[in-house]
């Protein structure tokens, strides 16, 4: 099975009902990945989702609702980075000229063997560390 890694921004849009077309696109993607059991993420994504879901989106989730979503998403294959992953992400950030946090996402996706990274934060169409970057909100 090909796993597809989901970045935090996509998960947030799936629950941000004020995000118009991004909400619908993200919700459909997350539902598809959940049904097909092909979604993957990392501890970093779970942490970022929780913090931003209760504080940053226009209509924040309650603590209980956000906790429930984290618990549900934790059933997906989840990468738990270790020190070698951090060191590799430092090197990747330097070589690819991206932020450390984006490099950590790519490292997690690569380590899990994901073929796709769903995000709006990097250059769509680019392949980094063997992972193809796809913007789920780009006009087709």
C-alpha positions in Angstrom: 0.0 0.0 0.0 1.2 3.5 -0.8 1.0 5.8 2.2 0.3 9.5 1.7 1.6 11.9 4.3 -0.7 14.7 5.4 0.8 18.0 6.7 -0.8 20.0 9.5 -2.3 22.7 7.3 -4.5 20.1 5.5 -5.8 18.6 8.7 -6.6 22.1 10.0 -8.5 23.1 6.9 -10.5 19.9 7.2 -11.9 21.2 10.5 -11.9 25.0 9.8 -15.5 25.5 8.5 -14.6 29.1 7.6 -12.0 28.0 5.0 -14.5 27.8 2.1 -13.2 25.6 -0.7 -10.1 24.6 1.2 -12.3 23.1 3.9 -14.2 21.0 1.4 -11.1 19.8 -0.4 -9.3 19.0 2.8 -12.2 17.2 4.4 -12.7 15.1 1.3 -9.0 14.2 1.1 -8.8 13.3 4.8 -11.9 11.2 4.5 -10.5 9.4 1.5 -7.2 8.7 3.2 -9.0 7.5 6.3 -11.3 5.1 4.4 -8.5 3.7 2.3 -6.2 3.5 5.3 -3.5 5.2 3.3 -3.1 8.4 5.4 0.1 8.9 7.4 1.4 11.6 9.7 3.9 12.3 12.4 3.9 13.2 16.1 4.8 16.7 15.0 1.7 16.9 12.9 -0.5 15.7 15.8 1.1 18.3 18.1 0.7 21.2 15.6 -2.8 20.2 14.8 -3.9 20.3 18.4 -2.3 23.6 19.3 -3.6 25.3 16.1 -7.1 23.7 16.2 -7.8 25.1 19.7 -6.2 28.5 19.2 -5.6 29.6 15.6 -8.5 28.7 13.4 -11.4 31.1 13.0 -13.8 28.9 15.0 -11.5 26.9 17.3 -12.4 23.4 18.4 -13.0 22.7 22.0 -10.2 21.0 23.9 -12.3 17.8 24.0 -13.1 17.9 20.3 -9.5 18.5 19.3 -8.3 15.8 21.7 -10.8 13.4 20.0 -9.5 14.3 16.6 -5.9 13.7 17.7 -6.9 10.4 19.2 -8.6 9.3 15.9 -5.7 10.5 13.8 -3.3 8.6 16.0 -4.8 5.4 14.6 -3.1 6.3 11.3 0.5 5.2 10.7 2.4 7.7 12.7 6.1 8.5 12.6 7.8 9.2 15.9 11.1 11.0 15.1 14.3 10.1 16.9 17.6 11.9 17.1 18.9 10.6 13.8 15.7 12.0 12.1 16.4 15.4 13.6 20.0 15.3 12.3 18.8 14.2 8.9 16.2 17.0 8.8 18.9 19.6 9.7 20.9 18.4 6.7 17.8 18.3 4.4 16.8 21.8 5.5 20.3 23.0 4.5 20.5 21.1 1.2 16.9 21.8 0.0 16.9 25.4 1.4 13.6 24.8 3.3 12.7 25.4 7.0 13.7 22.9 9.6 10.0 22.1 10.4 9.2 21.4 6.7 12.3 19.2 6.5 11.1 17.3 9.6 7.8 16.7 7.8 9.6 15.5 4.7 11.9 13.3 6.7 8.9 11.6 8.5 7.2 11.1 5.1 10.3 9.6 3.6 11.0 7.3 6.6 7.5 6.0 6.3 7.9 5.2 2.6 5.2 7.7 1.6 4.9 8.5 -2.1 3.0 11.8 -1.6 3.1 14.7 0.9 -0.1 16.7 0.9 0.7 20.3 1.8 0.4 23.9 0.7 3.6 24.9 2.4 6.2 23.6 -0.2 6.6 23.7 -4.0 4.0 21.5 -5.6 5.3 19.0 -8.1 8.8 18.9 -6.5 10.2 15.6 -5.3 12.3 15.9 -2.2 13.8 12.9 -0.3 11.8 10.6 -2.7 8.5 12.2 -1.7 6.3 14.0 -4.3 4.8 17.3 -2.9 1.2 17.9 -3.9 -0.9 21.0 -3.0 -4.5 19.7 -2.5 -5.8 23.2 -3.0 -4.2 24.0 -6.4 -6.6 24.6 -9.2 -6.5 21.7 -11.6 
